[in-house]
Amino acid sequence: MAIFQAFNAAGVGFNMSSTSPSGWSFVSANPYVDTVNIYDDGDLAVFDVYGSSLVDRYSAWYWSNGYDVIIDDLLYENNGYAVLSIQNLNLYTTVDDLSAYDWYVALNRGHDTFYGNDYRDVIRGGYGNDIVYSYGGADITLGDAGSDKLYGMNGDDDLYGGTGRDYLSGGYGSDYLSGGLDSDALVGGGGRDYFVFDATPSRTNIDTITDFSPVYDTIMLDNRIFTRLGPDGWLSSAAFRTGSAAADSSDRIVYNKGTGALLYDPDGLGGAAAVKFAQVKAGLAVTKADFYVL
């Protein structure tokens, strides 16, 4: 096990090498302090840094699977910016007692599980099928590639699925959920939530909103994809219909109350076919006031 601590670390340099793949390399270079740790079988590393006013960047690469990284007591007293990059993590990573204005975590090329903290985090899943619990704070979590499970938990969170069949759960708070490509499951949780559709709908790209509430929640439609909805802002009354299909040339969004399907029809009764873009529960009191064009 290797333990390295740096107090007010700006300008500090440290290097340790060995004949095996494991060892520490700590390098200071303006404008950040950079720490790289390389593991071989059986190693556990703990990294502590306190009070840097620059950027503290910690990177870990795994040469073998099945071991943990513990990032403990990261405190930035001078508005430092923290970057954590992890490659090929097989179990889980934890961040404890983090106090910072900004925290950025990138999990790359592996099936990762990450537990955040009660502050404002930016967490990127990278490649692989990742599970991220962002916990408290107004967090931004991006699944990127792979079929990911993203949990906002507490706070007003932004969750982006990216590519892959993702599961997004906002938890408590007013959350912003965008599934991205492929068919995703979206759960707003408590609070006023916003479900964003900004990818071209198709038979393989239909998101399911499991708990959509017409009273509290909003469906947001990107006018770069849904190009015939009219101007930005709340959907017009003429553009919304409840039924199984469009009834006139102005209908654009159709809610099938019997099945829960949401359809986009670019020309109403014209020749273009309507396409399903989302699924909500049947029997809801959905109106034009539940849709916002952006």
Summary of the structure (lengths in Angstrom):
residues: 294
radius of gyration: 23.0
end to end distance: 51.5
largest distance: 75.5
contacts: 1000
relative contact order: 0.07
helix: 2%
strand: 42%
